[in-house]
Amino acid sequence: MDGNKRIASTVFLSYLDKNNLLYINEARKRIEENTLCALTLMIAESGSSEKEIIESVITNLIDMNETVSEKSENR
């Protein structure tokens, strides 16, 4: 209603892009759009007491996707 989720989404995507985490290669996103949407909503709905859990979920998702992409590139 006030735009916080949209702002958070933009900042999150900007962070991923600036840290070369948004794309595996120029043609393939590391995290699919529906997953990014779900993460954004999860972050927006979470309380401050859940911060560590949210950080862990995002970190594990990024790490998992890096591992999968490295394996597929080595084939």
C-alpha positions as CSV (number, residue, x, y, z in Angstrom):
1,M,0.0,0.0,0.0
2,D,2.8,2.4,0.8
3,G,5.4,1.1,-1.6
4,N,7.8,-0.5,0.9
5,K,7.6,-3.9,-0.8
6,R,8.3,-2.4,-4.2
7,I,11.2,-0.4,-2.8
8,A,12.6,-3.5,-1.0
9,S,12.3,-5.5,-4.3
10,T,14.2,-2.8,-6.2
11,V,16.9,-2.6,-3.6
12,F,17.3,-6.4,-3.4
13,L,17.5,-6.7,-7.2
14,S,20.0,-3.8,-7.3
15,Y,22.1,-5.5,-4.6
16,L,22.1,-8.8,-6.5
17,D,23.0,-7.1,-9.7
18,K,25.8,-5.0,-8.3
19,N,27.3,-8.1,-6.6
20,N,27.0,-10.2,-9.8
21,L,24.5,-12.5,-8.2
22,L,21.4,-11.7,-10.4
23,Y,22.5,-13.7,-13.5
24,I,24.4,-17.0,-13.9
25,N,25.3,-15.8,-17.4
26,E,23.9,-13.0,-19.5
27,A,20.9,-15.2,-20.6
28,R,19.9,-17.0,-17.4
29,K,18.8,-15.5,-14.1
30,R,20.1,-17.1,-11.0
31,I,16.8,-16.8,-9.2
32,E,13.6,-17.1,-11.1
33,E,11.0,-14.2,-11.0
34,N,8.4,-16.2,-9.0
35,T,11.1,-17.0,-6.4
36,L,12.1,-13.3,-6.2
37,C,8.5,-12.4,-5.7
38,A,8.0,-15.0,-3.0
39,L,11.2,-13.8,-1.2
40,T,10.0,-10.2,-1.4
41,L,6.7,-11.1,0.1
42,M,8.3,-13.2,2.8
43,I,10.7,-10.3,3.7
44,A,7.8,-7.8,3.7
45,E,5.7,-10.0,6.0
46,S,8.4,-11.1,8.4
47,G,9.1,-9.4,11.7
48,S,12.4,-8.1,12.9
49,S,12.7,-11.2,15.2
50,E,12.9,-13.3,12.0
51,K,15.7,-11.4,10.4
52,E,18.3,-14.1,10.9
53,I,16.1,-16.8,9.4
54,I,15.3,-14.6,6.3
55,E,19.0,-13.9,5.8
56,S,19.8,-17.6,6.1
57,V,17.1,-18.6,3.5
58,I,18.4,-16.0,1.0
59,T,22.0,-16.9,1.5
60,N,21.3,-20.6,1.1
61,L,19.3,-20.0,-2.0
62,I,22.0,-17.9,-3.6
63,D,24.7,-20.5,-2.5
64,M,22.6,-23.4,-3.8
65,N,22.1,-21.7,-7.2
66,E,25.8,-20.9,-7.5
67,T,26.7,-24.6,-6.8
68,V,24.1,-25.8,-9.4
69,S,25.3,-23.3,-12.0
70,E,29.0,-24.3,-11.5
71,K,28.1,-27.9,-12.0
72,S,26.2,-27.2,-15.2
73,E,29.0,-25.0,-16.6
74,N,31.5,-27.8,-16.0
75,R,29.6,-30.3,-18.1
